[in-house]
Amino acid sequence: MKVLSKLIRVLTVAPIMALATLVTLYVSDPNMFGKTYLFVLAIVFLCVLPLLAYPLQPIIPHFKDKGREGQRNLAMVFAVSGYVLGCITNLFLSAPVMLWFVYLIYLLSGVLIVVINKLFKLRVSAHACGIAGPTALLVYFGIPFAVIPGVILYFSALWASIRMKRHTWQQFVSGAFVPLAMLVVLHFVFLLF
């Protein structure tokens, strides 16, 4: 069970879920990205860059001796950096609205989790955010069947996180509310413009 828990946690990290989301969106409608290179850049900023935190943690001085917590913090730094770089790239490459929506939900959710966890000393689950957010995005963009695998992955990761003592169920559930709240906010903001 320990191996299964670890495998579930690894396979459901936010960058892998982002990759599955981007590929699903691209297959469903490549025009949503405007140009193919914007799809590739989205993979770099939302998937590759955040994943680099894991192999680089042992060699980055400030994080290398801090164990799992250092890895978690570095992953958030790399993830938010990728989201910011994606938004900057969007500005220069005139990305379509849909891609702005994707980057902004990731950026705002990531920033909100950092603020909640650092300012209020809570441990809202970024892992849960990384599953719930992509599932909500897929449904929002007209792929309702995404709910089924999304729910299965969410509850599998919840079980694995509790089993491995990474999160309580309250931390995991609260992590899922962050991207859902950001999706609602962005929906109304985008309606105004």
JOJOVEN-V703879 format. One record per helix or strand. SS is the DSSP state (h for helix, s for strand). FROM is the first residue (numbers start at 1). LEN is the number of residues. Records with the same first field share a line. If there is no record, write none. Layout:
BEGIN
SS->FROM-LEN + FROM-LEN
END
This chain:
BEGIN
h->2-10 + 14-15 + 30-4 + 36-24 + 61-4 + 67-27 + 97-23 + 126-15 + 146-18 + 169-24
END
